[in-house]
Amino acid sequence: MKKTTLMIHEVNCSGCHACEIACKQEHELGVGPRLVRVIERAPFFLPLYCHHCEDAPCVVTCWEDAITIDPDTRIVLHHNELCNGCLAVPGISGAEKQDTSPCMVGCPAHNNVQGFVSLVATGKFERAMQVIKETSPFPSICGRVCPHPCEADCNRDQIDEPVAIRSIERFVADHDRSSADRYIPKVEEARDEKVAIIGSGPAGLTAAYFLARKGYQVTVFEKLPVAGGMMAVGIPDYRLPKDVLADEIQAIQDLGVEIQTGVTFGSDITFEDLEQDGYRATFMATGLHDNVRLNIEDEDIEGVLRGIDFLRDIALGNSVSIGKRVIVVGGGNVAMDVAMTALRVGAEKVSLVCLECREEMPAWESEIRMAIEEGVDLINSYGPNRFLSQEGTFTGIEFKRCTRVFDENGTFNPQYDETDLTTLEADNIVVAIGQVADLSFAEKQGIPVSSNGGLKADPLTLETPMEGVFAGGDVVYGPESIAQAIGSGREAARSIDRYLNGRDLRLGRLGRDKFLKAITEPQKEKFDPIARAQMPHVEPGVRIQSFDEVQTGFTEVMTIQEGKRCIMCGASCVQSCPYDVMQFNHETHKAVKCDLCVDKRAMGEAPACTTVCPTKCIFWGDPETFPNGFKKVL
């Protein structure tokens, strides 16, 4: 017997909702229509029916197991008696549960945070890992070094403190890494098309991960002798151990991705070479590996080091000569990493000087506190005036007081009091005031550069003006977080997949991300204040003696208890569905989805929606009997 399949012709659909009305009458539902498509920036309504995914995300994320897949028919079923509405309460659920938890909105990668946190709360760590891997290949890394904007938006803050989402993600990932049966995402049927990725940072490797899952032949070309980009040479081991990074990269290679290191684009390989080798598309994700200069006289004298170069040399095991007294110039995370790394390689006194006052510093507060704990001397509101030297060797630096960093419009425009000067003597100074892209290959390869100094690419599709060439990550939009790069890499993979299949790159792209709306007034009455779990760490006096990891991770008990602090603002199934199908009944506060009228089918009848469509755009039966041009959606 041939499998029956529900079909819809999108062009003929008028959005009249007759099918939904029939569905409501059949099943006594109280749900309303939702916007599920955006075409040419205009809303276009389509019937909301379940696609009955083979590995349905809603099944994985439902922590109450209220959604299952029938083993015989493979229909995704919803069990009303098991559904608790993700703790929905009268007057709060319904329409609001159609919106999204703020943690998912705030995450640049749009991870289904509530989904994996809810699973963790019930001890379902393997399924939690599966949820994370649907949107990110780097949970162990993000669980350590992500700035966790999801926590800044967490609604639990309205009760006491945000849920420790990053620490939970780390535990889930480390639990999987230590497992004998690690989770490996499924790979679709192998395809002939080859895709080249230039750069093995988080954006490049994320694109490789999602393209490999689609079955494409992916090769990553990396200039450095190691894979990982700035994750490998810009983040010290005490924050991100090399074995953690290696494990997550190996998981991507296990999907079939080939990584070639020591290959410089523009000299070792070119677009012409890639074309001759059969590559159909290229993603440029070269990152930011050059230092911003101070542009002060004598900046290149002996003893003046560059922050990015300093961290890279340490990471690669190169010889680095550093004195006992070190000055670090800069107020961001790179400067903090440089200062704490200097302590670990022999410096006895490290002073960090920056333009910003303490409240304006761009570094994460946790990194600033960590540096101070380790003995870094923080000097705010001063900027370099001139280098001091003796016989061409650095001996010290003169600073001038910075009276204002930003103007009234918030633009970086530092002002100084030239009469308020101070001098610091030291053996070395490390300048760590920012990162820029090395685009020496761009002109040779004809890649357009934008006005902000990055590669030029469409902000939505990441397509460059060059046919079949895409660009993303920091090299396009400047220094951002790893989570931002993950989101960029995933969108690049989406565009490349569409490009290779001859599909519109823009169609529907303004949908899910554009209209993610955070729930801001969740239920709070049920919850009593509970102290947030604190990440255990090695004491400062011990940790500066080595590059061993500072944070030691949550225990299983801590992780489960912290997961239970989640107040479940949204609904896991709603947030996980890629087709925006899941809805909430306003009266019962339970989730609702199409089950293809499984009861009617058991009696040999067709689903209710197929009998009422006035434009005849929904058909039921053997796909071979359908008219040409109809699109299969199940």
C-alpha positions as CSV (number, residue, x, y, z in Angstrom):
1,M,0.0,0.0,0.0
2,K,1.3,3.4,-1.0
3,K,1.7,6.0,1.7
4,T,-0.9,8.8,1.5
5,T,0.4,12.3,1.7
6,L,-1.3,15.7,2.3
7,M,-0.4,18.2,-0.4
8,I,-0.8,22.0,-0.7
9,H,-0.4,24.3,-3.7
10,E,0.8,27.6,-2.2
11,V,-0.1,29.7,-5.2
12,N,-3.8,28.7,-5.1
13,C,-4.2,29.2,-1.4
14,S,-6.2,32.3,-0.7
15,G,-5.7,32.2,3.1
16,C,-9.5,31.9,3.8
17,H,-8.9,29.6,6.7
18,A,-11.8,27.3,5.7
19,C,-9.6,24.3,6.5
20,E,-8.8,25.6,9.9
21,I,-12.5,26.2,10.7
22,A,-13.2,22.6,9.6
23,C,-10.4,21.4,11.8
24,K,-11.7,23.3,14.8
25,Q,-15.2,22.0,14.3
26,E,-13.9,18.5,14.0
27,H,-11.7,18.6,17.1
28,E,-13.4,21.3,19.1
29,L,-10.3,23.5,19.1
30,G,-10.0,27.1,20.2
31,V,-6.9,28.1,18.3
32,G,-6.5,31.0,15.9
33,P,-4.5,31.5,12.7
34,R,-0.8,32.5,12.8
35,L,1.4,34.3,10.3
36,V,3.5,31.5,8.8
37,R,5.0,33.0,5.6
38,V,6.3,36.3,4.4
39,I,6.6,36.8,0.7
40,E,8.1,40.0,-0.7
41,R,7.7,41.6,2.8
42,A,3.9,41.1,2.7
43,P,2.0,38.6,4.9
44,F,0.6,35.5,3.3
45,F,-1.5,33.1,5.3
46,L,-1.3,29.3,4.8
47,P,-3.1,26.5,6.6
48,L,-1.3,25.3,9.7
49,Y,-0.8,21.5,9.5
50,C,1.9,19.3,10.9
51,H,4.6,18.1,8.5
52,H,5.1,15.0,10.7
53,C,8.9,15.3,10.6
54,E,10.9,12.1,10.7
55,D,12.9,13.3,13.7
56,A,10.2,15.7,14.9
57,P,11.8,18.5,17.1
58,C,8.6,18.8,19.1
59,V,8.9,15.2,20.1
60,V,12.5,15.6,21.3
61,T,11.8,18.8,23.2
62,C,8.6,17.9,25.0
63,W,9.9,17.1,28.5
64,E,6.6,15.6,29.6
65,D,6.6,13.2,26.6
66,A,3.2,14.5,25.6
67,I,4.2,14.4,21.9
68,T,5.2,11.1,20.3
69,I,5.6,9.4,16.9
70,D,3.3,6.5,16.1
71,P,5.7,3.6,15.3
72,D,3.4,2.3,12.5
73,T,2.1,5.3,10.7
74,R,5.0,7.7,11.7
75,I,2.3,10.3,12.5
76,V,3.3,12.8,15.2
77,L,0.7,12.5,17.9
78,H,-0.2,14.9,20.8
79,H,-1.4,13.4,24.1
80,N,-3.7,16.0,25.7
81,E,-3.7,14.3,29.1
82,L,0.1,14.5,29.4
83,C,0.5,18.0,28.1
84,N,0.7,20.5,31.0
85,G,0.9,23.6,28.7
86,C,4.5,24.1,29.9
87,L,3.1,25.3,33.2
88,A,0.4,27.5,31.5
89,V,-2.0,29.1,33.9
90,P,-5.4,30.8,33.3
91,G,-5.2,34.3,32.0
92,I,-1.6,33.9,31.0
93,S,-1.3,31.2,28.4
94,G,-3.1,31.0,25.1
95,A,-1.9,33.6,22.7
96,E,1.1,34.4,24.8
97,K,2.4,30.9,24.5
98,Q,2.5,31.5,20.8
99,D,5.3,33.9,21.5
100,T,8.8,32.9,22.4
101,S,10.8,32.8,25.6
102,P,13.2,35.8,25.8
103,C,16.2,33.5,26.1
104,M,15.6,32.1,22.6
105,V,15.0,35.7,21.2
106,G,18.1,37.0,22.9
107,C,20.4,34.2,21.7
108,P,22.1,35.2,18.5
109,A,22.0,31.6,17.4
110,H,18.3,31.3,18.4
111,N,19.0,28.1,20.3
112,N,15.9,26.6,21.8
113,V,17.1,27.4,25.3
114,Q,13.9,26.6,27.1
115,G,13.7,23.3,25.3
116,F,17.1,22.0,26.5
117,V,16.8,23.5,30.0
118,S,13.4,21.8,30.5
119,L,14.8,18.5,29.5
120,V,17.8,18.9,31.8
121,A,15.4,19.6,34.7
122,T,14.0,16.0,34.2
123,G,17.5,14.5,33.7
124,K,17.0,13.9,30.0
125,F,20.6,15.0,29.1
126,E,20.8,13.1,25.8
127,R,17.7,14.7,24.4
128,A,18.9,18.1,25.6
129,M,22.1,17.6,23.6
130,Q,20.0,16.7,20.6
131,V,18.0,20.0,20.9
132,I,21.2,22.1,21.2
133,K,22.8,20.4,18.2
134,E,19.8,21.4,16.0
135,T,21.0,25.0,16.0
136,S,24.6,24.9,17.2
137,P,27.6,22.6,16.8
138,F,29.5,24.2,19.7
139,P,27.7,23.6,23.0
140,S,30.9,22.8,25.0
141,I,32.5,26.0,23.7
142,C,29.5,28.3,24.1
143,G,29.0,26.7,27.5
144,R,32.3,28.2,28.5
145,V,32.9,31.5,26.5
146,C,29.6,32.7,25.3
147,P,28.6,36.1,26.7
148,H,25.2,34.5,27.4
149,P,22.8,37.3,26.4
150,C,20.1,34.7,26.9
151,E,20.6,35.1,30.6
152,A,20.4,38.9,30.5
153,D,16.9,38.5,29.1
154,C,15.8,35.6,31.3
155,N,12.3,36.3,32.9
156,R,13.4,34.5,36.1
157,D,15.1,37.8,36.9
158,Q,11.6,39.1,37.8
159,I,11.7,36.7,40.7
160,D,15.3,36.5,41.8
161,E,18.2,35.9,39.4
162,P,18.4,34.5,35.8
163,V,18.8,30.8,35.2
164,A,22.5,29.8,34.7
165,I,21.9,28.8,31.1
166,R,25.5,28.8,29.9
167,S,26.6,26.5,32.8
168,I,23.7,24.1,32.0
169,E,24.7,24.0,28.4
170,R,28.3,23.2,29.4
171,F,27.2,20.3,31.6
172,V,25.0,18.9,28.8
173,A,27.9,19.1,26.3
174,D,30.5,17.7,28.7
175,H,28.2,14.9,29.7
176,D,27.9,14.0,26.0
177,R,31.7,14.3,25.4
178,S,32.4,11.8,28.2
179,S,29.7,9.4,27.0
180,A,30.6,6.2,25.2
181,D,27.7,6.8,22.9
182,R,28.0,10.4,21.8
183,Y,25.1,12.0,20.0
184,I,25.8,12.2,16.2
185,P,23.3,14.1,14.1
186,K,21.9,12.3,11.1
187,V,23.3,13.1,7.6
188,E,21.0,13.2,4.6
189,E,21.8,11.3,1.4
190,A,25.1,12.2,0.0
191,R,25.2,14.8,-2.8
192,D,27.6,15.5,-5.6
193,E,28.0,19.2,-5.0
194,K,31.2,20.4,-3.4
195,V,31.4,23.5,-1.1
196,A,34.5,25.3,-0.1
197,I,34.7,27.2,3.3
198,I,37.6,29.7,3.7
199,G,38.3,29.9,7.4
200,S,37.8,27.4,10.3
201,G,36.5,29.8,12.9
202,P,33.0,29.4,14.4
203,A,31.1,30.8,11.4
204,G,33.0,28.7,8.9
205,L,32.8,25.5,10.9
206,T,29.1,26.0,11.6
207,A,28.4,26.4,7.9
208,A,30.3,23.3,7.3
209,Y,28.4,21.4,10.0
210,F,24.9,22.2,8.6
211,L,26.0,21.7,4.9
212,A,27.5,18.3,5.8
213,R,24.2,17.3,7.5
214,K,22.5,18.1,4.2
215,G,24.8,15.7,2.4
216,Y,27.2,18.1,0.7
217,Q,30.9,17.5,0.2
218,V,32.5,20.2,2.3
219,T,36.1,21.2,2.6
220,V,37.4,23.8,5.0
221,F,40.6,25.7,4.2
222,E,42.5,27.3,7.1
223,K,45.5,29.5,6.9
224,L,46.7,28.7,10.5
225,P,48.4,25.4,11.3
226,V,45.5,24.5,13.5
227,A,41.7,24.5,13.0
228,G,39.3,26.7,15.1
229,G,40.2,30.2,14.1
230,M,40.2,32.7,17.0
231,M,38.7,29.9,19.2
232,A,42.0,28.1,18.9
233,V,44.5,31.1,18.9
234,G,42.5,33.9,20.6
235,I,41.0,32.3,23.7
236,P,43.5,31.1,26.3
237,D,43.4,27.5,27.5
238,Y,42.3,28.5,31.0
239,R,39.0,29.6,29.5
240,L,38.7,27.1,26.6
241,P,40.9,24.0,26.9
242,K,42.4,22.7,23.7
243,D,40.9,19.2,24.1
244,V,37.3,20.7,24.4
245,L,37.8,22.6,21.1
246,A,39.4,19.5,19.4
247,D,36.4,17.3,20.4
248,E,33.8,19.7,19.0
249,I,35.8,20.1,15.7
250,Q,36.2,16.3,15.5
251,A,32.5,15.9,15.8
252,I,32.1,18.1,12.7
253,Q,34.8,16.1,10.8
254,D,32.9,12.9,11.8
255,L,30.0,14.2,9.6
256,G,32.3,14.1,6.6
257,V,33.8,17.6,6.7
258,E,37.4,17.8,5.5
259,I,39.7,20.4,7.1
260,Q,42.9,21.4,5.4
261,T,45.2,23.6,7.6
262,G,48.2,25.7,6.5
263,V,46.4,26.8,3.3
264,T,46.4,30.5,2.5
265,F,43.5,31.8,0.3
266,G,44.7,34.1,-2.4
267,S,48.1,32.4,-2.8
268,D,47.9,28.6,-2.1
269,I,44.4,28.4,-3.5
270,T,42.2,30.9,-5.5
271,F,38.7,31.0,-6.8
272,E,40.0,29.7,-10.1
273,D,41.5,26.7,-8.3
274,L,38.3,26.0,-6.5
275,E,36.3,26.2,-9.7
276,Q,38.6,23.9,-11.5
277,D,38.4,21.4,-8.6
278,G,34.6,21.3,-8.9
279,Y,33.5,23.5,-6.0
280,R,30.1,25.0,-6.7
281,A,29.9,27.5,-3.9
282,T,32.3,29.2,-1.5
283,F,31.8,30.7,2.0
284,M,34.3,33.3,3.1
285,A,34.6,33.3,6.9
286,T,38.2,34.5,7.5
287,G,37.5,36.4,10.8
288,L,39.6,39.2,12.4
289,H,43.2,38.2,12.9
290,D,45.0,41.6,12.7
291,N,45.6,44.2,15.4
292,V,44.3,47.7,15.6
293,R,47.2,50.1,15.9
294,L,47.5,53.1,18.2
295,N,49.2,55.1,15.4
296,I,51.6,56.7,17.9
297,E,55.3,57.5,17.2
298,D,57.7,54.7,18.0
299,E,54.9,52.1,18.2
300,D,57.2,49.5,16.5
301,I,60.2,49.7,18.9
302,E,61.5,46.6,20.6
303,G,59.4,45.6,23.6
304,V,56.0,46.7,22.1
305,L,53.8,43.6,21.5
306,R,50.4,43.2,19.8
307,G,47.5,41.6,21.7
308,I,46.3,39.2,19.0
309,D,49.9,38.2,18.0
310,F,50.7,37.6,21.7
311,L,47.8,35.3,22.3
312,R,48.3,33.5,19.0
313,D,52.0,32.8,19.7
314,I,51.2,31.5,23.2
315,A,48.4,29.2,21.8
316,L,50.7,27.8,19.1
317,G,53.6,27.2,21.5
318,N,55.9,29.8,19.9
319,S,58.6,31.5,21.9
320,V,57.4,34.7,23.6
321,S,59.8,37.0,25.5
322,I,58.0,38.8,28.3
323,G,59.4,40.9,31.2
324,K,58.5,41.0,34.8
325,R,56.6,44.3,34.5
326,V,54.0,44.4,31.8
327,I,51.5,47.1,30.7
328,V,48.4,46.1,28.7
329,V,46.6,48.8,26.8
330,G,42.9,48.1,26.2
331,G,39.6,47.6,28.0
332,G,38.0,44.7,26.1
333,N,38.0,40.9,26.6
334,V,41.2,40.5,24.5
335,A,43.0,42.9,26.8
336,M,41.8,40.9,29.8
337,D,43.0,37.7,28.3
338,V,46.3,39.3,27.5
339,A,46.8,40.5,31.0
340,M,45.9,37.2,32.7
341,T,48.0,35.3,30.1
342,A,51.0,37.5,30.9
343,L,50.7,36.5,34.5
344,R,50.8,32.9,33.6
345,V,53.9,33.2,31.4
346,G,56.1,34.9,34.0
347,A,55.0,38.5,34.5
348,E,55.1,39.6,38.1
349,K,53.3,42.9,37.8
350,V,50.6,43.6,35.2
351,S,48.9,47.0,34.8
352,L,45.9,47.3,32.5
353,V,45.2,50.8,31.3
354,C,42.1,51.8,29.3
355,L,40.3,54.9,28.1
356,E,37.0,53.9,29.6
357,C,35.9,54.4,33.2
358,R,35.1,51.2,35.1
359,E,31.4,51.3,34.1
360,E,32.1,51.9,30.4
361,M,34.6,49.1,29.9
362,P,33.5,46.8,27.1
363,A,35.0,43.6,28.7
364,W,32.6,41.3,30.4
365,E,32.1,42.1,34.1
366,S,33.1,38.5,35.0
367,E,36.4,38.8,33.1
368,I,37.2,42.1,34.8
369,R,36.5,40.6,38.2
370,M,38.6,37.6,37.4
371,A,41.5,39.8,36.3
372,I,41.4,41.9,39.5
373,E,41.2,38.7,41.6
374,E,44.4,37.5,39.9
375,G,46.2,40.7,40.7
376,V,45.9,42.8,37.6
377,D,46.2,46.5,38.4
378,L,43.3,48.3,36.7
379,I,43.9,51.9,35.7
380,N,40.9,53.6,34.1
381,S,40.4,56.8,32.1
382,Y,43.9,57.1,30.6
383,G,45.1,56.9,27.0
384,P,48.6,56.5,25.5
385,N,50.4,59.8,24.7
386,R,53.9,58.7,23.7
387,F,56.3,55.8,24.1
388,L,59.5,56.1,26.1
389,S,62.6,54.3,25.0
390,Q,66.3,53.9,25.5
391,E,68.5,52.9,22.5
392,G,65.4,51.8,20.6
393,T,64.0,49.6,23.3
394,F,60.8,50.3,25.2
395,T,61.2,51.5,28.8
396,G,57.8,53.0,29.6
397,I,54.8,55.0,28.3
398,E,53.3,58.4,29.0
399,F,49.5,58.5,29.4
400,K,47.1,61.4,29.3
401,R,43.8,61.6,31.1
402,C,40.8,60.7,29.1
403,T,37.9,63.1,30.0
404,R,35.3,61.5,27.7
405,V,35.2,58.4,25.5
406,F,31.9,58.8,23.7
407,D,30.2,62.0,22.4
408,E,26.6,63.0,23.0
409,N,25.5,60.6,20.1
410,G,27.3,57.7,21.6
411,T,30.0,57.7,19.0
412,F,33.5,56.8,20.0
413,N,35.3,60.2,20.1
414,P,37.7,60.3,23.0
415,Q,38.7,63.7,24.5
416,Y,41.8,64.3,26.6
417,D,43.2,66.6,29.2
418,E,46.7,67.1,27.7
419,T,48.0,68.7,30.9
420,D,47.2,65.7,33.1
421,L,50.0,63.3,32.3
422,T,51.3,60.2,34.1
423,T,54.2,57.8,33.3
424,L,54.5,54.1,33.8
425,E,57.7,52.2,33.4
426,A,57.7,48.6,32.3
427,D,59.7,45.9,30.4
428,N,56.9,45.3,27.9
429,I,53.7,46.8,26.7
430,V,51.0,44.8,24.9
431,V,48.6,46.9,22.8
432,A,45.2,45.2,22.7
433,I,42.7,47.8,21.6
434,G,40.8,45.9,18.9
435,Q,40.8,43.5,16.0
436,V,40.5,44.0,12.2
437,A,40.4,41.8,9.2
438,D,43.3,40.9,7.1
439,L,41.8,41.4,3.6
440,S,45.1,41.2,1.6
441,F,43.4,38.5,-0.5
442,A,40.3,40.6,-1.3
443,E,41.6,42.9,-4.0
444,K,43.6,40.1,-5.7
445,Q,40.5,37.9,-5.8
446,G,38.1,40.7,-6.7
447,I,36.0,40.5,-3.6
448,P,34.3,43.8,-2.8
449,V,34.9,45.4,0.6
450,S,32.3,47.3,2.5
451,S,32.6,50.8,4.0
452,N,33.1,49.3,7.5
453,G,36.3,47.5,6.3
454,G,34.7,44.0,6.0
455,L,33.7,41.9,3.1
456,K,30.6,43.1,1.3
457,A,27.7,40.7,1.7
458,D,23.9,40.9,1.7
459,P,22.9,41.2,5.4
460,L,20.0,38.7,4.9
461,T,21.4,36.1,2.5
462,L,25.1,36.7,3.0
463,E,25.6,36.6,-0.7
464,T,28.4,38.7,-2.1
465,P,28.3,40.5,-5.4
466,M,30.3,37.5,-6.8
467,E,28.3,34.6,-8.2
468,G,28.3,31.6,-5.8
469,V,30.4,33.4,-3.2
470,F,29.0,34.1,0.3
471,A,30.6,35.7,3.3
472,G,29.7,35.9,7.0
473,G,31.0,36.1,10.6
474,D,33.2,38.8,11.9
475,V,34.9,39.5,8.6
476,V,31.5,40.9,7.5
477,Y,30.0,42.6,10.5
478,G,33.0,43.2,12.8
479,P,33.9,41.7,16.2
480,E,31.0,39.8,17.8
481,S,30.4,36.8,19.9
482,I,30.8,33.1,19.0
483,A,27.0,32.8,19.2
484,Q,26.7,35.5,16.6
485,A,29.1,33.7,14.3
486,I,27.2,30.5,14.8
487,G,24.0,32.2,13.7
488,S,25.8,33.7,10.7
489,G,27.3,30.3,9.7
490,R,23.9,28.6,9.9
491,E,22.3,31.3,7.6
492,A,25.2,30.9,5.2
493,A,24.5,27.2,5.0
494,R,20.9,27.9,4.4
495,S,21.6,30.3,1.5
496,I,24.2,27.9,-0.1
497,D,21.7,25.0,0.1
498,R,19.1,27.2,-1.6
499,Y,21.6,28.5,-4.2
500,L,22.7,25.0,-5.2
501,N,19.1,23.9,-5.5
502,G,18.1,26.9,-7.6
503,R,15.7,28.3,-5.0
504,D,15.0,31.8,-4.1
505,L,17.5,32.9,-1.4
506,R,15.2,35.5,0.2
507,L,11.8,33.8,0.2
508,G,10.5,33.4,3.7
509,R,13.8,34.6,5.3
510,L,12.0,37.4,7.1
511,G,9.7,35.0,8.8
512,R,10.8,33.2,11.9
513,D,13.7,35.4,12.9
514,K,12.0,38.7,11.9
515,F,8.9,38.0,14.0
516,L,10.3,36.3,17.1
517,K,8.5,38.0,19.9
518,A,9.5,37.6,23.5
519,I,7.1,36.9,26.3
520,T,7.7,39.6,28.9
521,E,4.9,38.9,31.4
522,P,5.3,35.3,32.4
523,Q,3.6,33.5,35.3
524,K,5.5,34.2,38.5
525,E,3.1,33.4,41.3
526,K,4.0,29.7,41.5
527,F,7.6,30.2,42.1
528,D,9.5,31.0,45.3
529,P,12.9,32.7,45.2
530,I,15.7,30.1,44.9
531,A,19.4,31.0,44.9
532,R,21.1,30.7,41.5
533,A,23.8,28.0,41.4
534,Q,27.3,29.5,41.2
535,M,30.0,28.1,39.0
536,P,32.8,26.5,41.0
537,H,36.3,27.7,40.1
538,V,39.9,27.3,41.1
539,E,41.2,29.9,43.6
540,P,43.2,32.8,42.1
541,G,46.5,32.0,43.8
542,V,46.5,28.5,42.4
543,R,45.1,29.2,38.9
544,I,47.7,31.7,37.8
545,Q,50.3,29.0,38.2
546,S,49.1,27.2,35.0
547,F,46.8,27.3,32.0
548,D,44.5,24.8,33.6
549,E,40.8,25.6,33.2
550,V,39.6,28.0,35.9
551,Q,35.9,27.1,36.0
552,T,35.4,23.5,37.0
553,G,31.7,23.0,35.9
554,F,28.4,22.1,37.5
555,T,27.7,18.7,39.0
556,E,24.7,16.7,37.8
557,V,22.7,17.6,40.9
558,M,23.5,21.3,40.5
559,T,22.5,21.2,36.8
560,I,19.2,19.5,37.4
561,Q,18.3,21.9,40.3
562,E,19.3,24.9,38.2
563,G,17.2,23.6,35.3
564,K,14.2,23.5,37.6
565,R,14.5,27.2,38.2
566,C,13.3,27.8,34.6
567,I,9.7,29.2,34.7
568,M,8.9,28.0,31.2
569,C,7.8,31.3,29.7
570,G,7.0,29.9,26.3
571,A,6.3,26.4,25.1
572,S,9.0,24.1,24.0
573,C,7.1,22.5,21.2
574,V,6.1,26.0,19.8
575,Q,9.7,27.1,19.8
576,S,11.1,23.9,18.3
577,C,8.7,23.6,15.3
578,P,10.4,24.8,12.1
579,Y,7.0,25.3,10.4
580,D,5.3,27.3,13.2
581,V,2.6,24.7,13.4
582,M,2.2,24.2,17.2
583,Q,-0.5,26.3,18.8
584,F,-2.2,26.6,22.2
585,N,-5.8,26.2,22.9
586,H,-6.9,29.3,24.7
587,E,-9.4,27.5,26.9
588,T,-7.6,24.3,27.9
589,H,-4.1,25.8,27.8
590,K,-2.9,22.7,26.1
591,A,-0.8,22.4,22.9
592,V,-2.6,21.6,19.6
593,K,-1.3,20.3,16.4
594,C,-2.6,18.5,13.3
595,D,-2.5,14.7,13.5
596,L,-3.9,14.2,10.0
597,C,-7.3,13.3,11.6
598,V,-5.8,10.0,12.7
599,D,-9.2,8.8,14.1
600,K,-11.1,9.6,10.8
601,R,-8.4,7.8,8.9
602,A,-8.8,4.7,11.0
603,M,-12.4,4.6,9.6
604,G,-11.2,5.1,6.0
605,E,-12.1,8.8,5.9
606,A,-10.0,11.7,4.7
607,P,-8.8,14.5,7.0
608,A,-11.4,17.2,7.5
609,C,-9.4,20.0,5.9
610,T,-9.2,18.2,2.5
611,T,-13.0,18.3,2.0
612,V,-13.6,22.0,2.4
613,C,-10.9,23.9,0.5
614,P,-12.7,26.2,-2.0
615,T,-9.5,26.6,-4.1
616,K,-8.8,22.8,-4.2
617,C,-5.3,23.4,-3.0
618,I,-5.3,20.6,-0.4
619,F,-5.3,17.0,-1.6
620,W,-5.3,13.7,0.1
621,G,-4.3,10.3,-1.3
622,D,-1.6,8.7,-3.5
623,P,0.9,11.4,-4.5
624,E,1.1,9.8,-8.0
625,T,-2.5,10.8,-8.6
626,F,-2.0,14.5,-7.8
627,P,-1.8,17.1,-10.6
628,N,1.6,18.3,-11.7
629,G,3.0,21.2,-9.9
630,F,1.7,20.4,-6.4
631,K,4.3,20.7,-3.7
632,K,4.7,17.9,-1.2
633,V,4.8,19.2,2.4
634,L,4.8,15.9,4.3
